[in-house]
Amino acid sequence: MSENNQALFYNFTNKPFTGYWDGKPKTFKAGAKQYMEDWRAKHYAKHLANQVLLEEGKENSTSPKFPEQVPDFMNLFNKACIIEENQDAGQDESDLINKQHEATMNIPTENKKAKAGKVPTVVDNKEPQVIGEVDEDDEFEGLEDDE
């Protein structure tokens, strides 16, 4: 599987779903569909499936070690993550952006070439996340030199 595979994440529920990637929240409105990298779509789909299963009281079906052996989980996961079949190795990030734009604008995929236009640029003006800096001169508490 190439690292450029795309998938459609679909919040099939009737309420917003907030998933987290790299510590940052991403909220999908009820019924929202968004193209993204397949590995990220699978991540969000797993958490959406788990959330629905927990709400239904099916805790034992969440995050299974062998998902294909748990139909409750797989039905929800496959509903939330739609993997694109027959993807070309030549597909690049611009294809992902075009599909994302179509999903948000509800443009049918077969009319992509006819309705191609500029995709608006979104700028994230938030400050970068700073985890902290380690002062090389500080000694860690509880660690001792045995030399």
C-alpha positions, -999 to +999 in steps of 0.1 A: +000+000+000+015+033-010+017+062+015-004+084-008-036+064-006-067+084+000-099+077+019-132+094+027-139+098+064-177+100+070-193+111+103-224+090+097-238+100+131-264+127+138-241+147+161-207+163+158-176+140+163-143+154+176-112+133+169-077+141+178-045+139+158-012+150+171-029+165+202-051+188+181-089+184+180-107+181+147-145+183+148-166+168+120-203+180+118-230+154+117-230+138+082-197+155+072-175+138+047-138+147+042-111+132+020-078+127+037-049+103+039-061+067+044-042+062+076-057+093+092-092+084+080-087+049+096-076+066+129-107+088+130-130+059+119-117+037+147-124+064+173-159+072+159-167+035+158-156+031+194-176+061+205-208+047+189-202+013+204-197+028+239-230+048+235-247+015+226-233-002+256-211-025+236-178-019+254-165-054+246-165-046+209-143-015+211-107-014+197-105-051+190-071-068+186-085-086+155-111-062+141-122-085+113-135-109+140-158-083+156-187-075+132-201-047+153-168-028+151-161-035+115-196-025+103-192+010+119-156+013+109-163+005+073-192+030+073-169+058+086-138+050+064-143+045+027-110+035+011-105+045-026-099+015-047-075+014-077-055+045-068-027+054-092+009+056-079+010+090-096-017+105-075-003+133-054-014+158-028-032+180-054-056+151-060-063+149-023-070+187-023-093+185-053-113+156-038-115+175-005-128+205-022-154+184-041-165+167-008-171+201+009-188+217-022-208+185-030-195+185-066-200+151-082-167+133-088-174+126-124-177+163-132-143+171-116-126+182-148-155+203-160-159+222-127-123+226-118-115+259-103-093+275-077-094+260-042-095+286-015-063+288+006-069+283+043-043+298+066-039+286+101-030+317+121-026+299+154+006+299+173+027+267+170+024+243+198+054+245+221+061+215+243+089+230+263+126+233+263+151+213+283+179+233+299+210+212+295+225+225+328+195+213+349+197+179+365+167+157+366+152+151+399+158+116+412+187+108+389+221+104+404+255+100+389+270+067+400+304+075+385 
